[in-house]
Amino acid sequence: MTDDEPVETFYTEDRWQNWIDRLREEDLDLEDEDSARLLMNLQEDTAIAVAKVIESYEDGTIDEERAHQELSEIQEIVLAEAPLENEEKAMLIESVQMSLEVVFYAAQEFVAAGAAEEASVEEYIDAAADAEAEDDIDTAVGYIVQAGTLVIDGEEIDPALVEEMEYGLVAEWVNGLESLQNALASPETVEEED
């Protein structure tokens, strides 16, 4: 690829802001299917952008440096504090951001070092849950990131494993990895105006 060959824009500030604006306007109720879908679509849309960066890196459209740069830029946009006055909505967006945080870490790790080889997705997730139970959050993140590199490499998260998980940080992160898994399976943009 030459330097002057155009490469798609993977994600923009405007795209994220459109989602935030929709959240601001919506009357959110998590018991309501439409509200839950809006949050899931927002999360999946970001995961799709990450999947497209990985795809472009793997097929040689962009190099490692550009992949890291693109992932960092998306991360900066998505993980910035969202200007939501409503406290409940602010907490919901923070939950989505928490789920997505490990998606970025896993993508960066995959680009830098490839897929983890020491254990399976399930074993890494179990190890992360054990670390969380011991309040060793850094170790838990490390294991989830390794699990994420395997998801990027094509391994799947067992839905039964997810159903059995107690709510907590690891469950939030696995939720993010599931979005990435879905995005890698069909990396099509989620429509902002459903």
C-alpha positions as CSV (number, residue, x, y, z in Angstrom):
1,M,0.0,0.0,0.0
2,T,1.3,3.5,-0.8
3,D,1.1,6.4,1.6
4,D,-1.3,8.3,-0.6
5,E,-3.8,5.4,-0.8
6,P,-6.9,6.3,1.1
7,V,-7.9,4.3,4.1
8,E,-11.4,4.4,5.5
9,T,-12.1,6.5,8.6
10,F,-12.8,3.9,11.3
11,Y,-14.6,6.0,13.9
12,T,-15.3,9.7,14.5
13,E,-16.1,12.0,17.4
14,D,-19.3,12.9,15.6
15,R,-20.4,9.2,15.4
16,W,-19.9,8.8,19.2
17,Q,-21.6,12.2,19.8
18,N,-24.7,11.1,17.8
19,W,-25.1,8.1,20.2
20,I,-24.7,10.4,23.3
21,D,-27.2,12.8,21.9
22,R,-29.7,10.0,21.4
23,L,-29.1,8.8,24.9
24,R,-29.7,12.3,26.2
25,E,-33.0,12.5,24.3
26,E,-34.3,9.0,25.1
27,D,-36.4,8.2,28.2
28,L,-34.2,5.3,29.3
29,D,-35.6,2.4,31.2
30,L,-33.5,-0.8,31.3
31,E,-36.6,-2.9,31.8
32,D,-37.7,-1.6,28.4
33,E,-36.4,-3.5,25.4
34,D,-35.8,-0.4,23.2
35,S,-33.7,1.3,25.9
36,A,-31.6,-1.9,26.4
37,R,-31.2,-2.2,22.6
38,L,-30.0,1.4,22.3
39,L,-27.2,0.8,24.8
40,M,-26.3,-2.5,23.2
41,N,-26.2,-0.9,19.7
42,L,-24.0,1.9,21.0
43,Q,-21.6,-0.7,22.4
44,E,-21.7,-2.9,19.3
45,D,-21.1,0.1,17.0
46,T,-17.8,0.8,18.8
47,A,-16.9,-2.9,18.7
48,I,-17.5,-2.9,15.0
49,A,-15.1,0.0,14.5
50,V,-12.5,-2.0,16.5
51,A,-13.2,-5.1,14.4
52,K,-12.7,-3.1,11.2
53,V,-9.3,-1.8,12.4
54,I,-8.2,-5.4,13.2
55,E,-9.5,-6.6,9.8
56,S,-7.6,-3.9,8.0
57,Y,-4.5,-4.7,9.9
58,E,-4.8,-8.5,9.2
59,D,-5.4,-8.0,5.5
60,G,-2.4,-5.6,5.2
61,T,-4.4,-2.5,4.4
62,I,-2.9,-0.7,7.4
63,D,0.4,-1.5,9.3
64,E,0.9,-2.2,13.0
65,E,1.7,1.4,13.8
66,R,-1.4,2.7,12.1
67,A,-3.6,0.0,13.7
68,H,-2.3,1.1,17.2
69,Q,-3.0,4.7,16.3
70,E,-6.5,4.0,15.1
71,L,-7.4,2.0,18.1
72,S,-6.0,4.7,20.4
73,E,-8.0,7.3,18.7
74,I,-11.3,5.3,19.0
75,Q,-10.5,4.6,22.6
76,E,-9.9,8.3,23.3
77,I,-13.2,9.2,21.8
78,V,-15.3,6.5,23.4
79,L,-13.8,6.5,26.9
80,A,-13.9,10.2,27.4
81,E,-16.3,11.4,30.0
82,A,-19.7,11.7,28.4
83,P,-21.4,15.1,29.1
84,L,-24.7,13.7,30.4
85,E,-26.5,15.7,33.1
86,N,-28.8,12.8,34.1
87,E,-27.0,10.7,36.7
88,E,-28.7,7.4,35.7
89,K,-27.8,7.9,32.0
90,A,-24.2,8.9,33.0
91,M,-23.9,5.6,35.0
92,L,-25.3,3.6,32.1
93,I,-22.8,5.1,29.7
94,E,-20.0,4.4,32.2
95,S,-21.0,0.8,32.3
96,V,-20.8,0.6,28.5
97,Q,-17.4,2.3,28.6
98,M,-16.2,-0.2,31.2
99,S,-17.3,-3.1,28.9
100,L,-15.5,-1.5,26.0
101,E,-12.3,-0.7,27.8
102,V,-11.0,-4.3,27.6
103,V,-12.0,-4.5,24.0
104,F,-9.4,-1.8,23.3
105,Y,-6.8,-3.5,25.4
106,A,-7.4,-6.8,23.8
107,A,-7.2,-5.3,20.3
108,Q,-4.0,-3.5,21.1
109,E,-2.5,-6.7,22.6
110,F,-3.5,-8.7,19.6
111,V,-1.9,-6.3,17.1
112,A,1.2,-6.2,19.2
113,A,1.6,-9.8,20.1
114,G,-1.1,-12.0,18.4
115,A,-3.4,-14.4,20.2
116,A,-2.5,-15.7,23.7
117,E,-1.4,-19.4,23.7
118,E,-1.3,-20.4,27.4
119,A,-5.0,-21.2,28.0
120,S,-8.5,-21.2,26.5
121,V,-11.0,-18.3,26.5
122,E,-12.9,-20.1,29.3
123,E,-9.8,-20.7,31.4
124,Y,-8.7,-17.0,31.1
125,I,-12.2,-15.8,32.0
126,D,-12.3,-18.2,35.0
127,A,-8.9,-17.0,36.1
128,A,-10.1,-13.4,35.8
129,A,-13.1,-14.1,37.9
130,D,-10.9,-15.7,40.6
131,A,-8.6,-12.7,40.5
132,E,-11.6,-10.3,40.9
133,A,-12.8,-12.4,43.9
134,E,-9.4,-11.7,45.4
135,D,-9.7,-8.0,44.6
136,D,-6.7,-8.3,42.2
137,I,-8.2,-6.2,39.5
138,D,-5.0,-5.7,37.5
139,T,-4.5,-9.5,37.2
140,A,-8.2,-9.9,36.3
141,V,-7.8,-7.3,33.5
142,G,-4.7,-9.1,32.2
143,Y,-6.6,-12.4,32.0
144,I,-9.6,-10.8,30.2
145,V,-7.3,-9.2,27.7
146,Q,-5.7,-12.6,26.9
147,A,-9.2,-14.0,26.5
148,G,-10.0,-11.1,24.2
149,T,-7.0,-11.9,21.9
150,L,-8.4,-15.4,21.5
151,V,-11.8,-14.1,20.7
152,I,-10.2,-11.9,18.0
153,D,-8.4,-15.0,16.8
154,G,-11.7,-16.8,16.3
155,E,-12.4,-18.6,19.6
156,E,-16.0,-18.1,21.0
157,I,-17.2,-17.4,24.4
158,D,-19.6,-20.1,25.7
159,P,-23.0,-18.4,26.4
160,A,-23.5,-20.8,29.3
161,L,-20.4,-19.5,30.9
162,V,-21.8,-15.9,30.7
163,E,-25.2,-16.9,32.1
164,E,-23.5,-18.4,35.2
165,M,-21.4,-15.4,35.9
166,E,-22.1,-13.2,39.0
167,Y,-22.5,-9.5,38.2
168,G,-19.2,-7.7,38.6
169,L,-16.3,-6.2,36.6
170,V,-15.4,-9.5,34.9
171,A,-19.1,-9.9,33.8
172,E,-19.0,-6.3,32.4
173,W,-15.8,-7.0,30.5
174,V,-17.0,-10.3,29.1
175,N,-20.1,-8.4,27.9
176,G,-17.7,-6.2,25.9
177,L,-15.8,-9.2,24.5
178,E,-19.1,-10.6,23.4
179,S,-19.8,-7.4,21.5
180,L,-16.4,-7.7,19.9
181,Q,-17.1,-11.4,19.0
182,N,-20.4,-10.3,17.3
183,A,-18.7,-7.5,15.5
184,L,-16.0,-9.8,14.2
185,A,-18.7,-12.2,12.9
186,S,-20.5,-9.5,11.0
187,P,-18.7,-6.1,10.9
188,E,-21.5,-4.0,9.6
189,T,-22.3,-0.6,11.0
190,V,-25.2,-0.4,13.5
191,E,-27.6,2.1,12.3
192,E,-27.8,5.1,14.6
193,E,-31.4,5.8,13.6
194,D,-33.1,2.5,14.2
